[in-house]
Amino acid sequence: MSQFNGAGGQPAILVEGLTKSFGEVRALRGIDLSVPSGTVLGLLGPNGAGKTTAVRILTTLLRPDGGRAVVEGHDVVREAAAVRRSIGLAGQSAAIQEELTGRENLEIIGRLYHLSRPETRSRATELLAQFGLADAADRTAKTYSGGMQRRLDLAASLVGRPRVLFLDEPTTGLDPRGRLGMWDIIRSLVAGGTTLLLTTQYLDEADELADEIVVIDHGLVIAAGTSEELKNRIGGDVIEFTVPNWGRVADAVAAIKPIGEGEPHGRSRDRRGQRGRRIPRLRCADRGGARAGCREHREPRAGATPAVAR
């Protein structure tokens, strides 16, 4: 089992041998996870990998076929009510009532948590300000942009002050500005001590936000570790550039050989009609999270050969 033992003590989320099938489809085939309190686990994988199924089991919305899952010390099957009291969930689609105002959406959630009316109003006001929605608090949610609806949905998941928060692809469908804004919100939650399990299809998102990353595909964990560990495991970087003069390929290979770990190699591309036209593209090498070098890429003339260093 992949264990991530952070500061010590019992992990906030512990999964051992979790399985789930839907008919003949094996959505989860024995996954193991461990998330220390106050950290972010990024669950990375393509559509259909099993990420959402795992989240639904961990949030008591779905019973597993086998294995064990514990959240904040409570078994998700035997102690489902206790698990629900300690968690929040923001799913792939914003679960808000568009006919209600932003404030009304949060106040309804507060009442479902059995908060008093004054506490409910206070908590709604606090979250609307925290998520930059105070000015739109009394507008109906159907007038909100997609990014605003996602922020309201996340705010709703925090009304009960959960110790563990599950975010299922929280930035899907957001524009770049909305995505960066959501990242800032997630960082602030972690800084406040919240434990997060974040599912995503985006490697850069997991790299940016997660303390540990688990890659899941076809219901199996295929890789696990920190971002740097996974990058180092995958291998080195590739630098590719073009040599306009075939006669200088040997010189180019000799020049780049010292910076690569393997033998440079080249291939010929016949691009007749192209006359060295400059195109706005950069090819960069990135090692260990730092830009190792960038060079402008020039469209080759007929017979030009790009040399590649690995």
VOTORZA-395383 format. One record per residue (C-alpha): y, x, z; residue in one letter. Coordinates in steps of 0.25 Angstrom, whole numbers, plus 2048, in hexadecimal, padded with zeros to 3 digits. Last residue first. Layout:
% VOTORZA-395383
r Y Y&X X&Z Z&code a
...
***
This chain:
% VOTORZA-395383
r Y 836&X 847&Z 79E&code r
r Y 83F&X 84D&Z 793&code a
r Y 840&X 845&Z 786&code v
r Y 845&X 84A&Z 778&code a
r Y 84B&X 840&Z 76F&code p
r Y 849&X 844&Z 760&code t
r Y 852&X 842&Z 754&code a
r Y 84B&X 83F&Z 747&code g
r Y 856&X 835&Z 742&code a
r Y 862&X 836&Z 74B&code r
r Y 861&X 833&Z 75A&code p
r Y 869&X 829&Z 762&code e
r Y 870&X 832&Z 76D&code r
r Y 86D&X 830&Z 77C&code h
r Y 878&X 835&Z 785&code e
r Y 872&X 83D&Z 791&code r
r Y 870&X 83A&Z 79F&code c
r Y 86B&X 843&Z 7AB&code g
r Y 864&X 843&Z 7B8&code a
r Y 869&X 835&Z 7BD&code r
r Y 865&X 834&Z 7CB&code a
r Y 85A&X 82A&Z 7D0&code g
r Y 850&X 835&Z 7D2&code g
r Y 850&X 838&Z 7C3&code r
r Y 858&X 831&Z 7B8&code d
r Y 859&X 836&Z 7AA&code a
r Y 863&X 830&Z 7A1&code c
r Y 863&X 82B&Z 793&code r
r Y 871&X 825&Z 790&code l
r Y 874&X 81B&Z 785&code r
r Y 881&X 818&Z 77D&code p
r Y 87C&X 81C&Z 76F&code i
r Y 881&X 828&Z 766&code r
r Y 87C&X 827&Z 758&code r
r Y 875&X 834&Z 754&code g
r Y 874&X 82F&Z 746&code r
r Y 86A&X 824&Z 746&code q
r Y 865&X 81F&Z 738&code g
r Y 857&X 824&Z 73A&code r
r Y 852&X 824&Z 748&code r
r Y 845&X 82C&Z 747&code d
r Y 841&X 82F&Z 756&code r
r Y 83A&X 83D&Z 759&code s
r Y 834&X 83F&Z 766&code r
r Y 836&X 84A&Z 770&code g
r Y 82F&X 850&Z 77C&code h
r Y 833&X 857&Z 789&code p
r Y 828&X 85D&Z 791&code e
r Y 827&X 858&Z 79F&code g
r Y 82F&X 859&Z 7AC&code e
r Y 83D&X 85A&Z 7A5&code g
r Y 84A&X 862&Z 7A8&code i
r Y 845&X 86F&Z 7A2&code p
r Y 840&X 869&Z 795&code k
r Y 84D&X 863&Z 791&code i
r Y 853&X 86F&Z 78A&code a
r Y 846&X 873&Z 783&code a
r Y 844&X 865&Z 77E&code v
r Y 852&X 865&Z 778&code a
r Y 850&X 873&Z 771&code d
r Y 843&X 86E&Z 76B&code a
r Y 84A&X 861&Z 766&code v
r Y 855&X 869&Z 760&code r
r Y 84F&X 868&Z 751&code g
r Y 84E&X 859&Z 752&code w
r Y 85D&X 858&Z 754&code n
r Y 862&X 84C&Z 75A&code p
r Y 85B&X 84E&Z 767&code v
r Y 85A&X 841&Z 76F&code t
r Y 859&X 83F&Z 77E&code f
r Y 84F&X 83A&Z 788&code e
r Y 84E&X 83E&Z 797&code i
r Y 842&X 838&Z 79E&code v
r Y 841&X 837&Z 7AD&code d
r Y 835&X 83B&Z 7B6&code g
r Y 82A&X 833&Z 7BC&code g
r Y 826&X 826&Z 7C1&code i
r Y 822&X 82B&Z 7CF&code r
r Y 830&X 831&Z 7D1&code n
r Y 837&X 824&Z 7CE&code k
r Y 82D&X 81D&Z 7D7&code l
r Y 830&X 826&Z 7E3&code e
r Y 83F&X 826&Z 7E0&code e
r Y 83F&X 816&Z 7E1&code s
r Y 837&X 816&Z 7EE&code t
r Y 828&X 813&Z 7ED&code g
r Y 81E&X 80A&Z 7E7&code a
r Y 817&X 809&Z 7DA&code a
r Y 80C&X 7FF&Z 7D3&code i
r Y 80C&X 7F4&Z 7DE&code v
r Y 803&X 7EA&Z 7D7&code l
r Y 806&X 7DB&Z 7D3&code g
r Y 807&X 7DE&Z 7C5&code h
r Y 812&X 7E8&Z 7C7&code d
r Y 819&X 7EC&Z 7D4&code i
r Y 822&X 7F8&Z 7D6&code v
r Y 825&X 7FA&Z 7E5&code v
r Y 833&X 800&Z 7E8&code i
r Y 838&X 806&Z 7F5&code e
r Y 846&X 807&Z 7FA&code d
r Y 84B&X 7FD&Z 7F0&code a
r Y 859&X 7FA&Z 7EB&code l
r Y 85D&X 803&Z 7DF&code e
r Y 84F&X 807&Z 7DA&code d
r Y 84A&X 7F9&Z 7DB&code a
r Y 856&X 7F4&Z 7D3&code e
r Y 854&X 800&Z 7C9&code d
r Y 846&X 7FC&Z 7C7&code l
r Y 849&X 7EE&Z 7C4&code y
r Y 83E&X 7E3&Z 7C4&code q
r Y 841&X 7E0&Z 7D2&code t
r Y 83C&X 7DB&Z 7E0&code t
r Y 843&X 7DE&Z 7EC&code l
r Y 83D&X 7DE&Z 7FA&code l
r Y 848&X 7E0&Z 804&code l
r Y 849&X 7E3&Z 813&code t
r Y 857&X 7E0&Z 819&code t
r Y 85D&X 7EA&Z 822&code g
r Y 86C&X 7E8&Z 81E&code g
r Y 86C&X 7F3&Z 815&code a
r Y 861&X 7EC&Z 80D&code v
r Y 86A&X 7E0&Z 80C&code l
r Y 876&X 7E8&Z 807&code s
r Y 86D&X 7EF&Z 7FC&code r
r Y 868&X 7E2&Z 7F7&code i
r Y 876&X 7DD&Z 7F6&code i
r Y 87A&X 7E9&Z 7EE&code d
r Y 86E&X 7E7&Z 7E5&code w
r Y 873&X 7D9&Z 7E2&code m
r Y 880&X 7DE&Z 7DE&code g
r Y 87A&X 7E8&Z 7D5&code l
r Y 872&X 7DD&Z 7CE&code r
r Y 87E&X 7D3&Z 7CD&code g
r Y 886&X 7DE&Z 7C6&code r
r Y 87A&X 7E1&Z 7BD&code p
r Y 878&X 7D2&Z 7B9&code d
r Y 86E&X 7CB&Z 7C1&code l
r Y 861&X 7C4&Z 7BB&code g
r Y 857&X 7CB&Z 7C5&code t
r Y 85F&X 7D2&Z 7D0&code t
r Y 857&X 7CC&Z 7DC&code p
r Y 849&X 7CF&Z 7D6&code e
r Y 842&X 7C8&Z 7E2&code d
r Y 84A&X 7CC&Z 7EF&code l
r Y 842&X 7CB&Z 7FB&code f
r Y 84A&X 7CD&Z 808&code l
r Y 844&X 7D1&Z 816&code v
r Y 84C&X 7D0&Z 823&code r
r Y 852&X 7C3&Z 81F&code p
r Y 85F&X 7BE&Z 823&code r
r Y 85D&X 7AF&Z 821&code g
r Y 868&X 7AE&Z 817&code v
r Y 863&X 7BA&Z 810&code l
r Y 85B&X 7B3&Z 805&code s
r Y 867&X 7AA&Z 802&code a
r Y 870&X 7B6&Z 800&code a
r Y 866&X 7BB&Z 7F5&code l
r Y 867&X 7AE&Z 7EE&code d
r Y 876&X 7AE&Z 7EF&code l
r Y 876&X 7BC&Z 7E9&code r
r Y 86D&X 7B8&Z 7DD&code r
r Y 875&X 7AB&Z 7DB&code q
r Y 882&X 7B4&Z 7DA&code m
r Y 87B&X 7BE&Z 7D0&code g
r Y 877&X 7B2&Z 7C7&code g
r Y 885&X 7AD&Z 7C7&code s
r Y 889&X 7A1&Z 7D1&code y
r Y 88D&X 794&Z 7CC&code t
r Y 87F&X 78E&Z 7CF&code k
r Y 881&X 793&Z 7DD&code a
r Y 88B&X 788&Z 7E0&code t
r Y 898&X 78E&Z 7E5&code r
r Y 89C&X 78E&Z 7F4&code d
r Y 898&X 79C&Z 7F6&code a
r Y 89E&X 7A2&Z 7EA&code a
r Y 8A9&X 7AA&Z 7F0&code d
r Y 89F&X 7AE&Z 7FB&code a
r Y 894&X 7B3&Z 7F1&code l
r Y 895&X 7C2&Z 7F3&code g
r Y 888&X 7C4&Z 7F9&code f
r Y 88C&X 7C7&Z 807&code q
r Y 897&X 7BC&Z 807&code a
r Y 88D&X 7B2&Z 803&code l
r Y 883&X 7B7&Z 80D&code l
r Y 88D&X 7B6&Z 819&code e
r Y 892&X 7A8&Z 815&code t
r Y 883&X 7A3&Z 814&code a
r Y 880&X 7AA&Z 822&code r
r Y 88C&X 7A3&Z 829&code s
r Y 889&X 796&Z 823&code r
r Y 87A&X 797&Z 827&code t
r Y 87E&X 79C&Z 835&code e
r Y 888&X 790&Z 837&code p
r Y 87D&X 786&Z 832&code r
r Y 872&X 78C&Z 83B&code s
r Y 867&X 794&Z 833&code l
r Y 85A&X 78D&Z 831&code h
r Y 856&X 797&Z 826&code y
r Y 856&X 78A&Z 81D&code l
r Y 864&X 788&Z 822&code r
r Y 868&X 796&Z 81E&code g
r Y 862&X 794&Z 810&code i
r Y 86A&X 787&Z 80E&code i
r Y 877&X 78F&Z 812&code e
r Y 874&X 79A&Z 808&code l
r Y 874&X 790&Z 7FC&code n
r Y 87F&X 788&Z 802&code e
r Y 888&X 794&Z 802&code r
r Y 885&X 798&Z 7F3&code g
r Y 888&X 789&Z 7EF&code t
r Y 87D&X 780&Z 7EC&code l
r Y 879&X 77A&Z 7DE&code e
r Y 873&X 788&Z 7DB&code e
r Y 869&X 787&Z 7E6&code q
r Y 864&X 796&Z 7E8&code i
r Y 857&X 79D&Z 7E5&code a
r Y 85C&X 7A8&Z 7DC&code a
r Y 851&X 7AC&Z 7D3&code s
r Y 848&X 7B9&Z 7D6&code q
r Y 847&X 7B6&Z 7E4&code g
r Y 850&X 7B9&Z 7F0&code a
r Y 847&X 7B9&Z 7FD&code l
r Y 84B&X 7BB&Z 80C&code g
r Y 841&X 7BE&Z 817&code i
r Y 83F&X 7BE&Z 826&code s
r Y 83E&X 7AF&Z 828&code r
r Y 835&X 7AE&Z 81C&code r
r Y 82B&X 7B8&Z 822&code v
r Y 82A&X 7B0&Z 82F&code a
r Y 826&X 7A4&Z 828&code a
r Y 81C&X 7AB&Z 81F&code a
r Y 814&X 7B0&Z 82B&code e
r Y 806&X 7AF&Z 827&code r
r Y 808&X 7B1&Z 818&code v
r Y 814&X 7BB&Z 817&code v
r Y 80F&X 7C3&Z 823&code d
r Y 81B&X 7C6&Z 82D&code h
r Y 81F&X 7D4&Z 831&code g
r Y 82C&X 7D3&Z 82A&code e
r Y 825&X 7D0&Z 81D&code v
r Y 816&X 7D1&Z 81C&code v
r Y 80D&X 7D0&Z 810&code a
r Y 7FE&X 7D1&Z 810&code r
r Y 7F3&X 7D1&Z 805&code g
r Y 7ED&X 7C6&Z 7FD&code g
r Y 7F0&X 7B9&Z 7F5&code d
r Y 7FF&X 7B9&Z 7F9&code p
r Y 806&X 7AC&Z 7FD&code r
r Y 813&X 7A9&Z 7F6&code l
r Y 821&X 7A6&Z 7FB&code l
r Y 81F&X 7AE&Z 808&code t
r Y 82B&X 7B8&Z 805&code t
r Y 821&X 7C3&Z 803&code l
r Y 818&X 7BB&Z 7FA&code i
r Y 824&X 7B7&Z 7F1&code r
r Y 828&X 7C5&Z 7F1&code v
r Y 81B&X 7CA&Z 7EC&code a
r Y 81A&X 7C0&Z 7E1&code t
r Y 828&X 7C4&Z 7DD&code t
r Y 824&X 7D2&Z 7DB&code k
r Y 817&X 7D0&Z 7D4&code g
r Y 818&X 7D8&Z 7C7&code a
r Y 81B&X 7CB&Z 7BF&code g
r Y 829&X 7D0&Z 7BA&code n
r Y 82A&X 7DF&Z 7BC&code p
r Y 829&X 7E7&Z 7C9&code g
r Y 831&X 7ED&Z 7D4&code l
r Y 830&X 7E9&Z 7E3&code l
r Y 83C&X 7F0&Z 7E9&code g
r Y 83A&X 7F2&Z 7F8&code l
r Y 847&X 7F2&Z 800&code v
r Y 848&X 7F7&Z 80E&code t
r Y 84D&X 7F2&Z 81C&code g
r Y 83F&X 7F0&Z 821&code s
r Y 834&X 7F8&Z 81A&code p
r Y 82D&X 7F2&Z 80E&code v
r Y 81E&X 7F3&Z 80C&code s
r Y 817&X 7EE&Z 7FF&code l
r Y 809&X 7ED&Z 7FB&code d
r Y 804&X 7E6&Z 7EE&code i
r Y 7F6&X 7E0&Z 7EC&code g
r Y 7F5&X 7DA&Z 7DF&code r
r Y 801&X 7D0&Z 7DE&code l
r Y 803&X 7C7&Z 7D2&code a
r Y 7F5&X 7C6&Z 7CE&code r
r Y 7F5&X 7BC&Z 7C3&code v
r Y 7E7&X 7B4&Z 7C2&code e
r Y 7EC&X 7A9&Z 7CA&code g
r Y 7F9&X 7AD&Z 7D1&code f
r Y 7F5&X 7B9&Z 7D9&code s
r Y 7FB&X 7C0&Z 7E6&code k
r Y 7F7&X 7CC&Z 7ED&code t
r Y 7FE&X 7D4&Z 7F8&code l
r Y 7F6&X 7E1&Z 7FC&code g
r Y 800&X 7E4&Z 808&code e
r Y 80E&X 7E0&Z 809&code v
r Y 818&X 7E4&Z 814&code l
r Y 826&X 7E0&Z 814&code i
r Y 830&X 7E3&Z 820&code a
r Y 827&X 7F0&Z 823&code p
r Y 823&X 7F2&Z 831&code q
r Y 829&X 7FE&Z 837&code g
r Y 82E&X 80B&Z 831&code g
r Y 83B&X 80F&Z 82A&code a
r Y 835&X 80E&Z 81C&code g
r Y 826&X 80D&Z 81A&code n
r Y 824&X 809&Z 80C&code f
r Y 815&X 806&Z 80A&code q
r Y 80E&X 805&Z 7FD&code s
r Y 800&X 800&Z 800&code m
***
